[in-house]
């Protein structure tokens, strides 16, 4: 199929095409990691107001906490206990029950929504869960923890009531 275009229409078409093509450009992606947004003002993610913000978890060293109650999975009632957690160093804590006392490892670090607390060597396994700023005053009420022991496919949640003493 052949299309015939008038000479004046052809001029308009060429001018329009030229204008469209000349107004488009490809933005160059900078390779300089020190100037990511192209204007020298970094970082891309702005710091919190006042330049503050927590970047590391507060220390638990020297603190004693007692697990007073727990609930496993979908149980409707809580069970009482008095297991003591004494945080000795940045990575070690003493876990005491009525029957035994053992030194185990733990981790406590900042996450996007609070702090992750992992307690290795509890009677329920290696428990890991999220606690929040409001819990650091010494009151954890029924927050869920899960067993993260290697080789465990246990998805059961362990709800713990823990108080700082």
C-alpha atoms as one frame of an Amber mdcrd trajectory, in Angstrom:
protein
   0.000   0.000   0.000   1.376   3.370  -0.976   0.472   6.526   0.928   0.679
   9.899  -0.769   1.459  12.924   1.403   1.293  16.545   0.298   4.522  18.520
   0.314   3.319  20.907   3.102   2.142  17.984   5.256   5.498  16.273   4.782
   7.326  19.381   6.043   5.071  19.466   9.122   5.653  15.753   9.748   9.443
  16.146   9.524   9.422  19.188  11.851   7.178  17.390  14.359   9.328  14.247
  14.308  12.502  16.309  14.774  11.015  18.159  17.741   9.869  14.950  19.408
  13.192  13.200  18.967  15.234  16.179  20.122  13.181  16.595  23.323  13.864
  13.016  24.470  17.042  12.132  26.272  18.457   9.253  28.266  19.474  10.174
  31.774  23.003   9.114  32.537  23.337   6.838  35.578  26.304   7.978  37.672
  28.908   5.407  38.555  30.384   7.495  41.371  29.046   5.954  44.608  29.986
   9.091  46.513  27.621  11.215  44.444  24.690   8.890  43.844  21.970  11.479
  43.292  24.099  13.672  41.029  24.111  16.845  43.097  26.627  15.957  45.785
  23.999  15.887  48.540  24.072  12.455  50.103  22.737  10.236  51.567  19.657
   9.238  49.583  18.031   8.037  52.822  17.727  10.981  55.159  18.783  10.604
  58.797  16.098  10.938  61.486  15.189  14.462  62.643  17.763  15.971  64.964
  20.477  13.693  63.564  19.706  11.081  66.229  18.205   7.647  66.052  19.149
   4.312  67.471  21.687   2.379  65.452  22.536  -0.231  68.070  20.536  -2.062
  70.687  20.807  -0.965  74.312  22.835  -3.266  76.498  21.325  -6.058  78.563
  24.614  -6.719  80.379  24.090  -7.003  84.134  20.301  -7.211  83.889  18.197
 -10.026  85.342  14.845 -10.959  83.852  12.409 -13.660  84.989  10.127 -15.648
  82.703   6.985 -15.737  84.850   4.506 -17.261  82.418   4.433 -18.941  79.031
   1.947 -20.343  76.565   2.735 -22.815  73.804   1.016 -22.532  70.425  -2.763
 -22.295  70.540  -3.135 -23.205  74.221  -5.787 -21.049  75.873  -4.179 -20.787
  79.317  -0.741 -19.727  80.443   1.574 -21.805  82.609   3.652 -20.323  85.410
   7.393 -20.711  85.840  10.273 -18.762  87.342  13.146 -19.210  84.904  15.797
 -16.517  85.381  17.817 -14.874  82.622  20.960 -13.119  83.875  22.767 -11.331
  81.041  26.485 -11.611  81.851  28.222 -10.303  78.714  27.215  -9.042  75.284
  26.790 -12.644  74.079  26.384 -14.827  77.200  23.613 -15.234  79.734  22.908
 -17.561  82.641  19.662 -19.521  82.302  18.358 -20.796  85.640  15.382 -23.056
  86.234  14.316 -24.794  89.450  16.344 -27.826  88.343  19.430 -26.421  86.624
  21.645 -23.458  85.856  23.448 -23.208  82.505  25.421 -20.571  80.652  24.187
 -20.025  77.101  24.567 -17.543  74.274  22.118 -14.872  73.181  21.918 -12.087
  70.626  20.158  -8.746  70.864  20.151  -6.372  67.913  18.114  -3.696  66.157
  15.594  -4.698  63.489  13.297  -2.573  61.369  10.457  -2.709  63.869  12.206
  -3.122  67.213  14.850  -5.490  68.548  15.488  -9.155  67.900  16.194 -11.197
  71.026  17.462 -14.737  70.514  17.907 -16.926  73.591  19.831 -20.135  72.908
  19.486 -23.085  75.273  16.064 -22.528  76.831  13.878 -25.467  77.839  11.858
 -24.803  74.660  14.894 -24.608  72.344  16.678 -21.650  70.780  13.954 -19.015
  70.944  13.923 -15.877  68.825  11.427 -13.022  68.793  10.918  -9.298  68.435
  10.647  -6.980  71.418   9.975  -3.252  71.356  11.185  -0.052  73.050   8.200
  -0.219  75.399   9.357  -3.649  76.611  12.801  -2.409  77.637  11.332  -0.895
  80.798  11.112  -4.461  82.082   7.756  -5.801  80.971   7.272  -8.266  78.111
   3.685  -9.517  78.006   2.948 -12.520  75.840   5.146 -11.742  72.861   5.702
 -14.634  70.437   9.048 -16.389  70.090   9.875 -19.301  67.778  12.444 -22.096
  68.009  15.190 -21.457  65.462  17.403 -24.456  66.312  19.185 -25.906  63.274
  17.203 -28.776  61.801  13.995 -27.723  63.557  10.851 -27.470  61.475   8.877
 -26.466  64.534   6.686 -23.472  63.682   5.114 -23.413  67.131   4.990 -20.017
  68.771   6.026 -19.713  72.404   4.401 -16.722  74.091   6.487 -15.424  77.003
   5.719 -13.097  79.920   9.060 -11.755  81.137   9.747  -9.173  83.864  12.989
  -7.370  84.694  13.988  -7.739  88.361
